[in-house]
Amino acid sequence: MSRILVIGGYGGFGARLTRRLLGAGHQLLVAGRSRDRAAAFCAVHPGAEPVVADRTNGIGMVLARERPDLVIDAAGPFQGSAYTVPEACLAMRIPYLDLADARAFVTGIGALKGASVPILSGASSVPVLSGAVARDLAAGLARVERIDIALSASNRAVAGPAVAAAILSYVGKPVRLWRGRRWARGIGWQELRREEFRVADVPPLRRWVALAEVPDLDLMPEALPGCPAVTFRAGTEFGFQMLALWALSWLVRWGWIASLRPATRWLHALQQLTGRAGSDRSAMSVTLTGSGVERRWTLIAERGDGPEIPTLAAQLLTEDILAGKVAPGARDASGLLALDRFASLFAALAIRCETSERRIVPLYARAMGARFDALPALVREMHDFTGDAGAAGEGSVRRGEGLAWLLGRVMGFPPAGTYPLHVAFAAQDGKECWTRDFGGHAFSSELSPAGQGVAERFGPLRFSFDLPSDGAGLAMVLRRWTAFGVPMPRWLGPRIAAREWQEDGRFRFEVGVALPLLGAVVHYAGWLERI
């Protein structure tokens, strides 16, 4: 029987983990700031002993006195925390494990050198379970282009103030993302979307999720073949909660307030007030795109078992550490467990999982059919993606004058000049988003199928093109256009000349846009190479 000290052992996730470890026959030291709460918990859990300690309150003295076989930090939040506990464990040669999901904390723990025992961070749903799922989905694929992870919690699984503080720490703040084959920037709790979670023989869930900052955003691109783009979205059950927090994120983004973290107490209180409403169902999904396939793993937890999931990786790794199966050293725990290790734990809970796969074809290949294979190799390569891709090169821009110049500025076209050029391509739900960045001047458009051609949308304007092609390249010929969904006369529309070709071992492009009466609006041309 091993003695394990759990910091935060009477809290939300900590209490669940403590019960699991007690059930496995271990002796637990339940640590926290409040002796009364720790004692009350231990009074109804034989084998547990209360201890007063947290990360900043005498943890070194407690470790010296108790000499546990393992320390688990389940307290949170870890955003902005120092490595006080793992450093103390390293110095005393006591193995350490935590349930952190803070990006900087988990990815930075490897900086602790000289550990003669395991010092592991991130033993939770992210990055351990999410990483195990992603590696399982990637098996046999030569290239992974994109990973999308979504997690939605039951409203009845009321989280503690530590979870609220963790979320509010990044709401409205910049989030560093690997997209388009380079590091880009998103905004915490934006990029809001509806996610459907579906498992056979279980009622599906459809909920709002938004961009969250987790360790996977750093760890997964390096861990999977092809260095894929990674996005993680999280959400609560109720749409009004999601939309309210999304609206508040703009106040932080615009700089009107510095952070929402001071509102932690109020958010937690509001969540407690609505805690009895809603369902007891939680869900998680991991979707992988690459090598012409989309693979999706979906989990739905019922009967209130969703909050058990963040503790499962810690339970498994606890047994591995105590059995001497984990090598010494400080590192994140993301690659230490295979997905099949979780199967027996899922089976004991009201949890259902399902994996699906479907073939996907690039947009231009669908639109052009057999003609796509006849394109020059570099032109075909530029459009041969089904998830995320990027290209870099050089572009030159000419702009119109007078009202044409003003219209170009409203549309977001870059000023005249020659620039380093990067284009990020993102494909999802049969559509593609192209973001063209001319030396920091970026504008985007969305492409979708339109008969045997494609349609390109700039805000409320949608242009449908034919794609004539030959062995030299392809062109885009305007067929019709709409504004706010209303068909517009061709004579009033723009004159667009666009073509792509291969020359001197490079992909080359040229686009010109002019308007009746106003003349040339913008012309840009250059070369690109896939990266």
LUMBA-360989 format. One record per residue (C-alpha): x, y, z. Coordinates in nm, 2 decimals. Example, Ala and Ser with C-alpha at 12.3 -4.5 7.8 and 13.67 -1.06 7.14 Angstrom:
PT      px      py      pz
PT    1.23   -0.45    0.78
PT    1.37   -0.11    0.71
***
This chain:
PT      px      py      pz
PT    0.00    0.00    0.00
PT    0.14    0.34   -0.11
PT    0.10    0.67    0.06
PT   -0.01    0.94   -0.19
PT   -0.04    1.31   -0.11
PT   -0.31    1.49   -0.32
PT   -0.30    1.86   -0.31
PT   -0.66    1.98   -0.36
PT   -0.77    1.63   -0.27
PT   -1.11    1.74   -0.14
PT   -1.19    1.97   -0.44
PT   -1.38    1.90   -0.76
PT   -1.14    1.68   -0.96
PT   -0.91    1.61   -0.67
PT   -1.19    1.45   -0.47
PT   -1.29    1.22   -0.76
PT   -0.92    1.12   -0.81
PT   -0.88    1.06   -0.43
PT   -1.18    0.82   -0.43
PT   -1.04    0.63   -0.72
PT   -0.70    0.59   -0.56
PT   -0.86    0.48   -0.23
PT   -1.06    0.22   -0.42
PT   -0.73    0.09   -0.56
PT   -0.61    0.03   -0.20
PT   -0.38    0.33   -0.16
PT   -0.35    0.54    0.15
PT   -0.43    0.91    0.08
PT   -0.30    1.23    0.24
PT   -0.57    1.48    0.15
PT   -0.41    1.83    0.14
PT   -0.56    2.17    0.10
PT   -0.59    2.52    0.26
PT   -0.88    2.42    0.49
PT   -0.83    2.17    0.76
PT   -1.20    2.16    0.83
PT   -1.29    2.07    0.47
PT   -1.01    1.81    0.45
PT   -1.12    1.66    0.78
PT   -1.48    1.65    0.67
PT   -1.39    1.47    0.35
PT   -1.16    1.22    0.52
PT   -1.43    1.14    0.79
PT   -1.64    0.97    0.53
PT   -1.35    0.82    0.33
PT   -1.16    0.55    0.53
PT   -0.79    0.54    0.44
PT   -0.77    0.92    0.39
PT   -0.59    1.15    0.63
PT   -0.63    1.54    0.63
PT   -0.32    1.76    0.58
PT   -0.31    2.14    0.57
PT   -0.09    2.24    0.28
PT   -0.10    2.39   -0.07
PT    0.15    2.51   -0.32
PT    0.25    2.82   -0.11
PT    0.17    2.70    0.24
PT    0.45    2.49    0.38
PT    0.45    2.22    0.12
PT    0.83    2.16    0.17
PT    0.78    2.09    0.54
PT    0.48    1.86    0.48
PT    0.68    1.66    0.22
PT    0.98    1.63    0.47
PT    0.74    1.52    0.75
PT    0.52    1.28    0.56
PT    0.76    1.14    0.29
PT    0.48    1.03    0.06
PT    0.55    0.78   -0.23
PT    0.39    1.02   -0.48
PT    0.26    1.38   -0.48
PT   -0.03    1.47   -0.71
PT   -0.13    1.83   -0.76
PT   -0.50    1.85   -0.85
PT   -0.57    2.20   -0.71
PT   -0.54    2.44   -1.00
PT   -0.55    2.68   -1.16
PT   -0.20    2.63   -1.30
PT   -0.21    2.94   -1.53
PT    0.07    3.17   -1.40
PT    0.18    2.92   -1.13
PT    0.54    2.86   -1.04
PT    0.70    2.52   -1.01
PT    0.72    2.53   -0.63
PT    0.58    2.18   -0.58
PT    0.76    1.99   -0.85
PT    1.09    2.16   -0.75
PT    1.03    2.05   -0.39
PT    0.96    1.69   -0.51
PT    1.26    1.69   -0.73
PT    1.48    1.80   -0.44
PT    1.34    1.53   -0.21
PT    1.33    1.26   -0.48
PT    0.96    1.22   -0.45
PT    0.77    1.14   -0.78
PT    0.53    1.41   -0.89
PT    0.22    1.42   -1.11
PT   -0.03    1.70   -1.18
PT   -0.36    1.75   -1.36
PT   -0.25    2.08   -1.52
PT   -0.40    2.20   -1.84
PT   -0.22    2.54   -1.84
PT   -0.02    2.56   -2.17
PT    0.29    2.73   -2.04
PT    0.31    2.53   -1.72
PT    0.28    2.19   -1.89
PT    0.51    2.26   -2.18
PT    0.77    2.43   -1.96
PT    0.82    2.17   -1.70
PT    1.10    2.00   -1.89
PT    1.32    2.30   -1.79
PT    1.35    2.13   -1.45
PT    1.68    1.94   -1.49
PT    1.84    1.66   -1.29
PT    1.53    1.47   -1.17
PT    1.60    1.12   -1.05
PT    1.23    1.05   -1.02
PT    0.94    1.10   -1.26
PT    0.81    1.46   -1.26
PT    0.51    1.47   -1.49
PT    0.27    1.74   -1.59
PT   -0.06    1.74   -1.77
PT   -0.21    1.40   -1.66
PT   -0.56    1.49   -1.76
PT   -0.81    1.50   -2.05
PT   -0.56    1.73   -2.22
PT   -0.29    1.66   -2.32
PT   -0.28    1.29   -2.22
PT   -0.62    1.16   -2.34
PT   -0.64    1.39   -2.63
PT   -0.28    1.30   -2.73
PT   -0.36    0.93   -2.71
PT   -0.66    0.97   -2.93
PT   -0.48    1.18   -3.19
PT   -0.19    0.92   -3.21
PT   -0.44    0.64   -3.25
PT   -0.63    0.82   -3.53
PT   -0.30    0.91   -3.71
PT   -0.19    0.54   -3.72
PT   -0.09    0.45   -4.08
PT   -0.11    0.80   -4.22
PT    0.19    0.96   -4.39
PT    0.07    1.31   -4.33
PT   -0.17    1.48   -4.09
PT   -0.29    1.83   -4.19
PT   -0.52    1.93   -3.90
PT   -0.64    1.82   -3.56
PT   -0.96    1.97   -3.42
PT   -1.05    1.89   -3.05
PT   -1.38    1.99   -2.89
PT   -1.49    1.94   -2.53
PT   -1.83    2.03   -2.38
PT   -1.91    1.99   -2.01
PT   -2.25    1.91   -1.85
PT   -2.40    2.21   -1.68
PT   -2.46    1.99   -1.37
PT   -2.09    1.91   -1.34
PT   -2.03    2.24   -1.16
PT   -1.66    2.31   -1.17
PT   -1.48    2.48   -0.89
PT   -1.34    2.84   -0.89
PT   -1.01    2.71   -1.01
PT   -1.16    2.60   -1.34
PT   -1.34    2.93   -1.38
PT   -1.01    3.12   -1.31
PT   -0.83    2.91   -1.57
PT   -1.08    2.98   -1.84
PT   -1.10    3.36   -1.76
PT   -0.72    3.38   -1.77
PT   -0.72    3.36   -2.15
PT   -1.07    3.49   -2.26
PT   -1.01    3.77   -2.50
PT   -0.63    3.72   -2.49
PT   -0.41    3.63   -2.79
PT   -0.37    3.25   -2.83
PT   -0.07    3.13   -3.03
PT   -0.18    2.88   -3.30
PT    0.01    2.67   -3.56
PT   -0.19    2.73   -3.88
PT   -0.10    2.76   -4.24
PT    0.24    2.60   -4.17
PT    0.34    2.89   -3.94
PT    0.26    3.04   -3.60
PT   -0.05    3.26   -3.61
PT   -0.27    3.43   -3.36
PT   -0.62    3.35   -3.24
PT   -0.82    3.51   -2.96
PT   -0.94    3.31   -2.65
PT   -1.31    3.22   -2.65
PT   -1.37    3.35   -3.00
PT   -1.39    3.14   -3.32
PT   -1.73    3.03   -3.18
PT   -1.90    2.74   -3.36
PT   -2.16    2.47   -3.31
PT   -2.02    2.13   -3.26
PT   -2.22    1.81   -3.30
PT   -2.13    1.50   -3.09
PT   -2.27    1.18   -3.23
PT   -2.23    0.82   -3.11
PT   -2.44    0.53   -3.23
PT   -2.75    0.44   -3.01
PT   -2.70    0.75   -2.80
PT   -2.89    1.08   -2.84
PT   -2.65    1.33   -3.01
PT   -2.54    1.66   -2.86
PT   -2.51    1.99   -3.04
PT   -2.34    2.27   -2.85
PT   -2.14    2.59   -2.88
PT   -1.77    2.57   -2.83
PT   -1.50    2.84   -2.85
PT   -1.12    2.87   -2.88
PT   -0.94    2.76   -2.56
PT   -0.57    2.76   -2.47
PT   -0.43    2.42   -2.38
PT   -0.09    2.24   -2.40
PT   -0.20    2.05   -2.71
PT   -0.15    2.36   -2.92
PT    0.22    2.33   -2.87
PT    0.26    1.96   -2.83
PT    0.06    1.80   -3.11
PT    0.22    1.97   -3.41
PT    0.55    1.82   -3.30
PT    0.41    1.48   -3.21
PT    0.23    1.39   -3.53
PT    0.35    1.33   -3.89
PT    0.31    1.63   -4.11
PT    0.32    1.88   -3.82
PT   -0.06    1.95   -3.84
PT   -0.25    2.26   -3.74
PT   -0.42    2.22   -3.40
PT   -0.73    2.39   -3.27
PT   -0.89    2.32   -2.93
PT   -1.24    2.45   -2.85
PT   -1.43    2.41   -2.52
PT   -1.77    2.50   -2.40
PT   -2.05    2.47   -2.15
PT   -2.39    2.32   -2.20
PT   -2.59    2.64   -2.22
PT   -2.57    2.86   -2.53
PT   -2.65    3.18   -2.33
PT   -2.34    3.12   -2.11
PT   -2.12    3.07   -2.42
PT   -2.25    3.37   -2.60
PT   -2.22    3.59   -2.29
PT   -1.86    3.49   -2.24
PT   -1.79    3.54   -2.61
PT   -1.93    3.89   -2.59
PT   -1.72    3.97   -2.29
PT   -1.41    3.84   -2.47
PT   -1.44    4.14   -2.71
PT   -1.40    4.38   -2.42
PT   -1.06    4.22   -2.34
PT   -0.96    4.20   -2.70
PT   -1.03    4.57   -2.76
PT   -0.84    4.66   -2.44
PT   -1.14    4.81   -2.26
PT   -1.06    4.58   -1.96
PT   -0.73    4.40   -1.89
PT   -0.87    4.06   -1.80
PT   -1.18    3.88   -1.69
PT   -0.99    3.68   -1.43
PT   -1.10    3.91   -1.14
PT   -1.46    3.81   -1.22
PT   -1.39    3.45   -1.13
PT   -1.59    3.46   -0.81
PT   -1.90    3.60   -0.99
PT   -1.87    3.35   -1.28
PT   -1.85    3.06   -1.04
PT   -2.15    3.19   -0.84
PT   -2.35    3.22   -1.16
PT   -2.26    2.87   -1.26
PT   -2.36    2.74   -0.92
PT   -2.70    2.91   -0.95
PT   -2.77    2.73   -1.27
PT   -2.60    2.41   -1.17
PT   -2.92    2.21   -1.13
PT   -3.05    2.30   -1.48
PT   -2.95    2.13   -1.80
PT   -2.84    1.77   -1.84
PT   -2.58    1.53   -1.70
PT   -2.42    1.47   -2.04
PT   -2.07    1.57   -2.14
PT   -1.88    1.51   -2.47
PT   -1.55    1.52   -2.63
PT   -1.43    1.48   -2.99
PT   -1.10    1.46   -3.18
PT   -1.11    1.50   -3.56
PT   -0.81    1.43   -3.77
PT   -0.77    1.53   -4.13
PT   -0.49    1.42   -4.36
PT   -0.38    1.19   -4.64
PT   -0.72    1.22   -4.80
PT   -0.92    1.10   -4.50
PT   -1.11    1.24   -4.21
PT   -1.11    1.03   -3.89
PT   -1.32    1.13   -3.59
PT   -1.33    0.99   -3.24
PT   -1.63    1.09   -3.03
PT   -1.70    1.03   -2.66
PT   -2.03    1.10   -2.48
PT   -2.06    1.06   -2.11
PT   -2.39    1.03   -1.93
PT   -2.53    1.00   -1.58
PT   -2.29    1.27   -1.46
PT   -1.97    1.07   -1.53
PT   -1.81    1.34   -1.75
PT   -1.61    1.49   -1.46
PT   -1.45    1.16   -1.40
PT   -1.27    1.18   -1.73
PT   -1.00    1.44   -1.63
PT   -0.89    1.20   -1.35
PT   -0.84    0.88   -1.55
PT   -0.50    0.96   -1.69
PT   -0.37    1.05   -1.35
PT   -0.51    0.72   -1.21
PT   -0.33    0.52   -1.48
PT    0.00    0.71   -1.45
PT   -0.01    0.68   -1.07
PT   -0.01    0.30   -1.10
PT    0.27    0.31   -1.36
PT    0.49    0.54   -1.15
PT    0.44    0.33   -0.83
PT    0.52    0.02   -1.03
PT    0.84    0.17   -1.16
PT    0.73    0.17   -1.52
PT    0.79    0.55   -1.58
PT    1.14    0.67   -1.64
PT    1.28    0.95   -1.43
PT    1.29    1.31   -1.56
PT    1.07    1.62   -1.58
PT    0.84    1.63   -1.89
PT    0.48    1.66   -2.00
PT    0.28    1.34   -1.98
PT    0.12    1.37   -2.32
PT    0.29    1.07   -2.49
PT    0.29    0.82   -2.20
PT   -0.04    0.64   -2.24
PT   -0.20    0.46   -2.54
PT   -0.57    0.50   -2.60
PT   -0.65    0.13   -2.52
PT   -0.53    0.19   -2.16
PT   -0.85    0.39   -2.10
PT   -1.09    0.12   -2.23
PT   -1.15   -0.06   -1.90
PT   -1.20    0.27   -1.71
PT   -1.45    0.39   -1.97
PT   -1.63    0.06   -1.95
PT   -1.69    0.11   -1.58
PT   -1.86    0.44   -1.64
PT   -2.16    0.56   -1.85
PT   -1.93    0.65   -2.13
PT   -1.97    0.56   -2.50
PT   -1.69    0.61   -2.76
PT   -1.70    0.57   -3.14
PT   -1.45    0.62   -3.42
PT   -1.55    0.70   -3.78
PT   -1.37    0.75   -4.11
PT   -1.46    0.90   -4.45
PT   -1.27    0.99   -4.76
PT   -1.24    1.35   -4.86
PT   -1.13    1.51   -5.19
PT   -0.98    1.86   -5.23
PT   -1.22    2.13   -5.34
PT   -1.06    2.20   -5.68
PT   -1.03    1.82   -5.75
PT   -1.41    1.79   -5.69
PT   -1.49    2.09   -5.90
PT   -1.26    2.00   -6.20
PT   -1.29    1.62   -6.20
PT   -1.04    1.45   -6.43
PT   -0.91    1.79   -6.55
PT   -0.75    1.84   -6.21
PT   -0.50    1.56   -6.27
PT   -0.40    1.72   -6.60
PT   -0.29    2.05   -6.44
PT    0.09    2.12   -6.41
PT    0.23    1.95   -6.10
PT    0.29    2.27   -5.90
PT   -0.06    2.41   -5.97
PT   -0.21    2.08   -5.87
PT    0.00    2.07   -5.55
PT   -0.11    2.42   -5.45
PT   -0.47    2.29   -5.43
PT   -0.40    1.94   -5.30
PT   -0.50    1.97   -4.94
PT   -0.80    1.87   -4.73
PT   -0.73    2.02   -4.39
PT   -0.46    2.28   -4.35
PT   -0.18    2.40   -4.57
PT    0.05    2.70   -4.63
PT    0.26    2.86   -4.90
PT    0.52    3.13   -4.90
PT    0.67    3.35   -5.17
PT    0.66    3.70   -5.30
PT    0.38    3.92   -5.43
PT    0.35    4.26   -5.60
PT    0.05    4.48   -5.56
PT   -0.09    4.77   -5.77
PT   -0.39    4.97   -5.66
PT   -0.64    5.19   -5.84
PT   -0.69    5.56   -5.78
PT   -0.97    5.78   -5.64
PT   -1.29    5.59   -5.55
PT   -1.13    5.26   -5.68
PT   -0.85    5.30   -5.42
PT   -1.10    5.37   -5.14
PT   -1.31    5.07   -5.24
PT   -0.99    4.86   -5.23
PT   -0.92    4.98   -4.88
PT   -1.27    4.89   -4.76
PT   -1.22    4.54   -4.91
PT   -0.89    4.51   -4.71
PT   -0.65    4.49   -5.01
PT   -0.29    4.57   -4.93
PT   -0.12    4.90   -5.03
PT    0.08    4.91   -5.36
PT    0.43    4.75   -5.33
PT    0.63    4.43   -5.33
PT    0.60    4.21   -5.02
PT    0.70    3.87   -4.88
PT    0.38    3.67   -4.92
PT    0.23    3.40   -4.71
PT   -0.10    3.22   -4.79
PT   -0.28    3.00   -4.53
PT   -0.53    2.75   -4.66
PT   -0.79    2.59   -4.43
PT   -1.04    2.34   -4.56
PT   -1.34    2.23   -4.35
PT   -1.70    2.12   -4.42
PT   -1.64    2.12   -4.80
PT   -1.52    2.48   -4.81
PT   -1.18    2.65   -4.81
PT   -1.06    2.97   -4.64
PT   -0.76    3.14   -4.80
PT   -0.58    3.41   -4.60
PT   -0.33    3.61   -4.81
PT   -0.07    3.80   -4.61
PT    0.13    4.06   -4.80
PT    0.39    4.16   -4.55
PT    0.15    4.20   -4.27
PT   -0.15    4.32   -4.48
PT   -0.39    4.03   -4.47
PT   -0.72    3.96   -4.63
PT   -0.93    3.65   -4.65
PT   -1.19    3.49   -4.87
PT   -1.40    3.17   -4.86
PT   -1.42    2.93   -5.15
PT   -1.70    2.67   -5.19
PT   -1.83    2.44   -5.47
PT   -2.04    2.59   -5.75
PT   -2.13    2.34   -6.02
PT   -1.81    2.25   -6.21
PT   -1.64    2.56   -6.07
PT   -1.60    2.74   -5.74
PT   -1.76    3.04   -5.57
PT   -1.55    3.29   -5.37
PT   -1.70    3.50   -5.09
PT   -1.57    3.83   -4.97
PT   -1.81    3.93   -4.69
PT   -2.16    3.98   -4.84
PT   -2.03    3.95   -5.20
PT   -2.02    3.61   -5.37
PT   -1.86    3.54   -5.71
PT   -1.91    3.22   -5.90
PT   -1.63    3.11   -6.14
PT   -1.58    2.86   -6.41
PT   -1.23    2.70   -6.41
PT   -1.11    2.65   -6.77
PT   -0.78    2.47   -6.78
PT   -0.51    2.32   -7.00
PT   -0.17    2.18   -6.96
PT   -0.03    2.52   -6.88
PT   -0.26    2.61   -6.59
PT   -0.60    2.73   -6.50
PT   -0.81    3.05   -6.51
PT   -1.10    3.18   -6.31
PT   -1.38    3.32   -6.53
PT   -1.66    3.51   -6.36
PT   -2.00    3.35   -6.43
PT   -2.23    3.54   -6.19
PT   -2.23    3.73   -5.87
PT   -2.45    3.82   -5.58
PT   -2.46    4.08   -5.30
PT   -2.63    3.98   -4.97
PT   -2.76    3.68   -5.15
PT   -2.93    3.88   -5.42
PT   -2.83    3.81   -5.78
PT   -2.68    4.11   -5.94
PT   -2.65    4.21   -6.31
PT   -2.33    4.11   -6.49
PT   -2.28    4.46   -6.64
PT   -2.26    4.61   -6.29
PT   -2.02    4.35   -6.16
PT   -1.64    4.35   -6.14
PT   -1.41    4.25   -6.43
PT   -1.19    3.98   -6.28
PT   -0.90    3.82   -6.46
PT   -0.73    3.55   -6.26
PT   -0.49    3.27   -6.36
PT   -0.25    3.02   -6.22
PT    0.04    2.85   -6.40
PT    0.38    2.69   -6.36
PT    0.69    2.86   -6.49
PT    1.06    2.83   -6.41
PT    0.99    2.56   -6.15
PT    0.75    2.78   -5.95
PT    0.38    2.82   -5.91
PT    0.28    3.16   -6.03
PT   -0.04    3.36   -6.01
PT   -0.20    3.69   -6.14
PT   -0.53    3.85   -6.03
PT   -0.68    4.17   -6.16
PT   -1.00    4.33   -6.05
PT   -1.17    4.64   -6.22
PT   -1.51    4.80   -6.19
PT   -1.72    4.97   -6.45
PT   -1.66    5.35   -6.45
PT   -1.41    5.32   -6.16
PT   -1.15    5.13   -6.35
PT   -0.87    4.91   -6.19
PT   -0.93    4.84   -5.82
PT   -0.64    4.60   -5.75
PT   -0.39    4.39   -5.93
PT   -0.16    4.14   -5.76
PT    0.08    3.88   -5.89
PT    0.37    3.67   -5.78
PT    0.50    3.32   -5.69
PT    0.44    3.07   -5.41
PT    0.59    2.75   -5.28
PT    0.42    2.50   -5.06
PT    0.58    2.48   -4.71
***
